[in-house]
Amino acid sequence: MKDTHKHRGMRNKLAEIVEAKGISDTKVLNAIRTIPRHLFLDSGFEDHAYQDKAFPIGADQTISQPYTVAFQTELLQVKPNDKILEIGTGSGYQTAVLLHLKAKVYTIERQQELFKKTKLFFAKMNYRPKKVIFGDGYKGLPEEAPFDGIIVTAGAPEVPKALLSQLKVGGRLVIPVGVAEQVMTLYLRKSEKEFEKQELGAFRFVPLLEDKN
């Protein structure tokens, strides 16, 4: 589990690919250049780590395509010390990107096998989310709400009301909505009662399952 000069070169290339696809936030591109994505995959799959594509990580889950991670992160507009709720810890790569942007991250994973593996990995890598939780992301995390941003890394058939209610006024929820294919959707909370919704293109995610722990 080393991070070599070669890996850094591959990351620079990956950042260039992601930038060419339209990501312009320099902090997000810097995170792609910095975070050793190959360490988030089993060592046999190291060659796949710096291709711009999703990859299976076990428990029927995937590590998202780097472009997708960058796209969702850019939509969140993370500022240092923002409280961010992540639904679907997965491999922890998206979590690491948020931590690189100096967010306070609360992350929920519903697959026990992944939860245990990723929690150990965070400790080993010295990544420090505020909380890593095993549970149902549909419910959000009411005891820590409200959040500056909420990011969902699985496809939701509809938007969980709990997540909307846990956003600060001015906060942003980034969520892929749909069944077979998802539309990346941004909700901006304008007031207690009012949300502005933007739809930003088609993506494919593993499903967000309710009450399936």
C-alpha positions as CSV (number, residue, x, y, z in Angstrom):
1,M,0.0,0.0,0.0
2,K,2.4,2.7,-1.2
3,D,1.8,6.0,-2.9
4,T,4.5,6.4,-5.5
5,H,5.7,9.0,-8.0
6,K,4.0,6.9,-10.7
7,H,0.7,7.1,-8.9
8,R,1.0,10.9,-8.5
9,G,1.5,11.1,-12.3
10,M,-1.6,9.0,-12.9
11,R,-3.6,11.3,-10.6
12,N,-2.4,14.4,-12.5
13,K,-3.7,12.8,-15.7
14,L,-7.0,11.9,-14.1
15,A,-7.4,15.5,-12.9
16,E,-6.8,16.7,-16.4
17,I,-9.5,14.2,-17.8
18,V,-12.0,15.4,-15.2
19,E,-11.2,19.0,-15.9
20,A,-11.6,18.4,-19.6
21,K,-15.1,17.1,-18.9
22,G,-16.1,20.4,-17.3
23,I,-15.0,20.4,-13.6
24,S,-13.6,23.9,-12.9
25,D,-13.4,24.1,-9.1
26,T,-9.6,24.2,-8.4
27,K,-10.0,22.8,-4.9
28,V,-12.0,19.8,-6.2
29,L,-9.4,19.2,-8.9
30,N,-6.6,19.5,-6.3
31,A,-8.4,16.8,-4.2
32,I,-8.4,14.4,-7.2
33,R,-4.7,15.1,-7.7
34,T,-3.9,14.5,-4.0
35,I,-6.0,11.6,-2.8
36,P,-4.4,8.2,-3.4
37,R,-7.5,6.5,-5.0
38,H,-5.6,3.2,-5.5
39,L,-5.5,2.7,-1.8
40,F,-9.3,2.6,-1.7
41,L,-9.4,-0.4,-4.0
42,D,-8.1,-3.9,-3.3
43,S,-4.5,-4.1,-4.3
44,G,-5.1,-6.4,-7.3
45,F,-7.1,-3.7,-9.0
46,E,-4.6,-0.9,-8.7
47,D,-4.4,-0.5,-12.5
48,H,-8.1,0.6,-12.5
49,A,-7.7,3.2,-9.9
50,Y,-6.9,6.2,-12.1
51,Q,-9.3,5.4,-15.0
52,D,-12.3,7.7,-15.0
53,K,-14.8,4.9,-14.3
54,A,-16.7,3.3,-11.5
55,F,-15.4,0.0,-10.0
56,P,-16.9,-2.7,-7.8
57,I,-15.7,-2.7,-4.2
58,G,-17.7,-5.7,-2.8
59,A,-21.1,-5.9,-1.1
60,D,-22.7,-5.1,-4.5
61,Q,-21.4,-1.5,-4.2
62,T,-19.0,0.5,-6.3
63,I,-16.4,3.2,-5.9
64,S,-17.9,6.1,-8.0
65,Q,-16.4,7.3,-11.2
66,P,-13.9,10.2,-10.3
67,Y,-15.8,12.5,-12.6
68,T,-19.0,11.8,-10.7
69,V,-17.3,12.4,-7.3
70,A,-15.9,15.7,-8.6
71,F,-19.3,16.7,-10.1
72,Q,-21.2,16.1,-6.9
73,T,-18.6,17.7,-4.8
74,E,-18.5,20.8,-7.0
75,L,-22.3,21.1,-6.7
76,L,-22.0,21.1,-2.9
77,Q,-19.7,24.2,-2.9
78,V,-18.0,23.1,0.3
79,K,-16.4,25.7,2.4
80,P,-13.9,24.9,5.3
81,N,-15.8,23.8,8.5
82,D,-19.0,23.1,6.6
83,K,-21.0,20.3,8.2
84,I,-21.6,17.8,5.5
85,L,-23.7,14.6,5.7
86,E,-22.7,11.8,3.4
87,I,-25.2,9.1,2.6
88,G,-23.3,6.0,1.5
89,T,-19.7,5.9,2.8
90,G,-18.8,3.1,0.4
91,S,-15.0,2.9,-0.1
92,G,-14.5,6.2,1.6
93,Y,-13.1,8.0,-1.4
94,Q,-15.9,10.6,-1.5
95,T,-15.4,11.1,2.2
96,A,-11.7,11.7,1.7
97,V,-12.5,14.3,-1.0
98,L,-14.8,16.2,1.5
99,L,-12.2,16.0,4.2
100,H,-9.6,17.4,1.8
101,L,-11.9,20.4,1.4
102,K,-11.8,20.7,5.2
103,A,-15.4,19.8,5.8
104,K,-16.7,18.3,9.0
105,V,-18.0,15.0,7.6
106,Y,-20.7,12.8,9.1
107,T,-21.0,9.6,6.9
108,I,-23.6,6.8,7.0
109,E,-23.1,3.3,5.5
110,R,-25.8,0.5,5.5
111,Q,-23.6,-2.4,4.4
112,Q,-22.0,-3.8,7.5
113,E,-19.1,-5.4,5.7
114,L,-18.2,-2.1,4.0
115,F,-18.8,-0.1,7.1
116,K,-16.3,-2.2,9.1
117,K,-13.7,-2.3,6.4
118,T,-13.9,1.5,5.6
119,K,-13.9,2.5,9.3
120,L,-10.6,0.5,9.8
121,F,-9.2,2.0,6.6
122,F,-10.0,5.6,7.8
123,A,-8.1,4.9,11.0
124,K,-5.1,3.5,9.2
125,M,-5.0,6.4,6.7
126,N,-5.6,9.0,9.5
127,Y,-8.8,10.3,7.8
128,R,-11.0,11.7,10.5
129,P,-14.7,12.1,9.7
130,K,-16.6,13.5,12.7
131,K,-18.8,10.3,12.7
132,V,-18.8,7.1,10.7
133,I,-22.2,5.5,11.3
134,F,-23.7,2.1,10.4
135,G,-27.4,2.7,9.6
136,D,-30.1,3.7,7.2
137,G,-29.2,6.8,5.2
138,Y,-32.9,7.4,4.3
139,K,-33.4,8.8,7.8
140,G,-30.4,11.1,7.7
141,L,-28.9,12.1,11.0
142,P,-31.5,14.3,12.8
143,E,-29.4,14.5,16.0
144,E,-26.6,16.3,14.2
145,A,-28.8,18.4,11.9
146,P,-28.9,21.0,10.4
147,F,-26.2,20.5,7.7
148,D,-24.6,22.9,5.3
149,G,-24.6,20.2,2.7
150,I,-25.9,16.6,2.2
151,I,-24.5,14.3,-0.5
152,V,-26.1,11.1,-1.5
153,T,-23.9,8.6,-3.4
154,A,-26.6,6.1,-4.3
155,G,-29.7,6.4,-6.6
156,A,-32.9,7.3,-4.8
157,P,-36.3,6.5,-6.3
158,E,-37.5,9.8,-4.7
159,V,-36.0,12.4,-2.4
160,P,-36.2,11.4,1.3
161,K,-38.1,14.1,3.1
162,A,-35.9,13.6,6.2
163,L,-32.9,14.8,4.2
164,L,-34.6,18.0,3.0
165,S,-35.7,18.8,6.5
166,Q,-32.1,18.4,7.8
167,L,-30.6,21.1,5.5
168,K,-29.8,24.5,6.8
169,V,-31.4,27.5,5.1
170,G,-28.9,28.2,2.3
171,G,-27.8,24.5,2.4
172,R,-27.5,22.2,-0.6
173,L,-28.6,18.6,-1.1
174,V,-27.0,16.8,-4.0
175,I,-28.8,13.5,-4.9
176,P,-29.2,11.2,-7.9
177,V,-32.9,10.6,-8.3
178,G,-34.4,7.8,-10.4
179,V,-34.7,4.0,-10.7
180,A,-32.8,2.5,-13.7
181,E,-31.0,5.7,-14.4
182,Q,-30.7,8.7,-12.2
183,V,-30.9,12.5,-12.8
184,M,-28.4,14.4,-10.7
185,T,-30.5,16.8,-8.7
186,L,-29.5,19.8,-6.6
187,Y,-31.9,21.2,-3.9
188,L,-31.1,24.6,-2.5
189,R,-32.9,25.5,0.7
190,K,-34.2,29.1,0.2
191,S,-36.2,29.3,3.4
192,E,-38.0,27.1,6.0
193,K,-40.6,26.1,3.4
194,E,-39.0,26.8,0.0
195,F,-36.5,24.7,-2.0
196,E,-35.1,25.5,-5.4
197,K,-34.5,22.4,-7.5
198,Q,-32.1,22.0,-10.4
199,E,-31.7,18.8,-12.6
200,L,-28.2,18.3,-14.0
201,G,-28.0,15.4,-16.3
202,A,-28.2,11.6,-16.2
203,F,-25.9,9.3,-14.1
204,R,-25.9,5.7,-13.0
205,F,-25.6,4.7,-9.3
206,V,-26.2,1.6,-7.2
207,P,-29.7,2.0,-5.5
208,L,-30.3,3.7,-2.2
209,L,-32.3,1.1,-0.2
210,E,-34.6,2.0,2.6
211,D,-34.7,-0.1,5.8
212,K,-32.5,-2.8,4.4
213,N,-29.9,-3.1,7.2
